[in-house]
Amino acid sequence: MKNWQIKASLFLNYFVFAILLNSVGTVILQVQNNYGVTPGEASVLEGFKDLSIAIVSFLLSSFITRWGYKKAMLTALALVTLACFIVPLVPSFWATKMLFAAVGASFALIKMSVYGAIGLVTKDEKEHISLMSFIESFFMVGIFAGYFLFSGFVDDSNLQSTAWLKIYYLLGGISLAAFVLLFTAPLDESESKPETPSSLAEEFVQMFRLAAVPLVLVFVLCAFFYVLIEQSIMSWLPTYNQEVLRLPTSLSIQMASILAGSTALGRFLAGLVLKQFEWHKVLTACLLLAAALVLLAIPLASNLGDQPITGWGNAPLAAFVFPIIGLFLAPIYPAINSRILSSLPKQKHGLMSGLIIVFSALGGTTGSIITGNIFGKLGGQKAFYFSLVPIGILLVGLYFFKKLQAKSVK
């Protein structure tokens, strides 16, 4: 099969970064146990991850084709491999911060390069869409697998143990394998080079001009608040499971995988539903159902009783119900990304992708930090009730986005 090696490398790249990026919720829980930091202090890990994604995407989105997709991905994999091997040797909160900074910066390079490389290794639109869908699905597989991998290294009998850090030797090994596979894979990047490249200053000006377009401005606000909701829940669900539902630590991490599974299912079903129904009606219904689930699921965490919870079999109903919110939130992000890209000329898609990554990263950081501080001051139940606020804002934002998008295609 043509290009099988580079395609396999793209899958492996996304798999290892899915585990590392979305381990932040698990690590937030563990650094509270190991290093005695508060929830508010632990929440900055999301910032180290997401702000590094935003900064690198902003600075390098217009430079990535000149550098080369393969070189950028090799640099990212080398940096993450080194960081993973260092963290178990230096068990400290600052080393964990540096790990997520390295992961975030590297993922920005990986995502921009993978999106660009897909177009180089596919022959037509159908193959492009198919490969993109498979790679994004594999990202969800990585998230799902990560919860079980991390839980397997956690010692429930000694929460202060840092033995769980040994998982980074495994993840470093996978990253190293991805580096070797990519290094030996041929990739012709001649088609990605612009015929008459503009200067970096000119491309930065174009990005700012694009962000000032009303349609794009409303879109980036919608993307910001969507990721704010998603990451605030994903990053703090393991802590919620342990502190509010009183699950053992390893089980708290495992049961957070329900969120990843429901999100994957939601994106698959959305691909079918959005072919039949108008996108704005579908997304509005999804947000209303997500809000209803918050109001239904959080009260279930009250009056749990005194019986110790030992496994999935006697876990409370709330541990199963609340993560299903991923089913309703999942369709929103891909759908709005598709709508904004289809409303812009193709030559602006690269700049738009940079804006998507930047504002998504900022939304993730903001959501995690706000939720972490509410968690520390008011408790886990009130922290997740907070998600109703951005859900309401997003409902309004989608209404204006639909109106502006409809005008742009007339």
C-alpha positions, 0 to 999 in steps of 0.5 A: 500500500502506497505511503503506508509507512508515513500513514502508520507514523501519523496514527502512532503520533496521534495515539501517543499524544492523545494519551499524554495530552488527556492524561492531565486530569489523571495527573492533576489528581496524582500531583495533589496526592503526591506533592500536596498541591491545592486544586487551584495550583494543580489546575495550572497544568492545563495552562502549561499544556494549552498555552504552549499549544497556543503560543507555538501554533501562533508563532509557527503556523505560517512557518510550518511549510517552510520548515517541513512537516517531517522535520517538525514532527521529528522535533516534536517526537524527540522533545516529548521522548526526552521529557518522558524519560526525565520525569520519573527521574525528577519526581516533582511538581515543576518537572510535571509542569515542564512535561506538559509544556513540552507536550503542548508545544510538541502537539502544536507541531504534530497537529499542524504537520499531520493536517498538512501531511494528510493532503500529501499522502491522499489522492482525492477528497474521499481518501482525504476525508477517510484518513482524517476521520480514521486518525481523529478516531484513533486519537479517541482510542488513545484517550480511552486507552490512556485512562486504563494505562495510567490506572494500572500504575496507580497504587491505591494502598499508597496514594503518596507513592510516585511509582505511577511515574514509571508509565512515562518510560512506556510512553517515552518508548512509544514516542521513540518508536514513532520517531524511528518509524517517521525518520525512515518513512519517505514524504514528498513535501514539494506540493506543500511549498508555496510558489510565491511565499510571503514574508512572516510579517505579511502572514501575521498581518493576514492572520489578524485580519482574518480574526477581525472578520465578524464570522470568524470572530464569532466562530473563535468565541464558539470554539473557545467556549466549547473547549472550555466546557470539554476540558473543564470536565475532562480534566477534573472528572478523575478528581470528581470521581475520587473526592465527590463519589469516593471511588478508589483512585485507580477506579476514578481514572478508569471510569473517566474513560466513559467520557472518552468513549461517549465522545467517540460514539457521539462523533460517529453518530453525528456524522450520520445525523448531520447528513439528514438534519440542519446542523444548527438544530442538531447542535442546539438540541445537543447543548440542551440535552447536555445542560439537562444531563448536568442538572440530572446527574450532579444531584445523583452524587448526593446521599451515596451511603457508607458502603465502600466502593470496590469496582465497576459493579458497585460504583454509584449511578452518578459515575456512569451518568455524568460522563455521558455528557460527552455524547452530546458535546462531541458533535459541536466542535467538528461541526463548527470547524467544518462550517467555518472552513467551508465559508472561507477560501481554501488559501485561508484554511491554513491561517484558520487552522492556526486560529482554531488551535490557538483559541481552542488551547486558550479555552481549555486553559481557562476552563480547567483553571476556573473549574480547579479554583471552584473545586478547591473553594466550593467543592466538586458538585458546584464546580461542574454546575459551572458548566451550565454558564458556558453552555448558555453562552455557546447556545447564543454564540451558535445562533449568531454564528449561523446567521453570519455563516448563512450570509457569507455563503449567499 
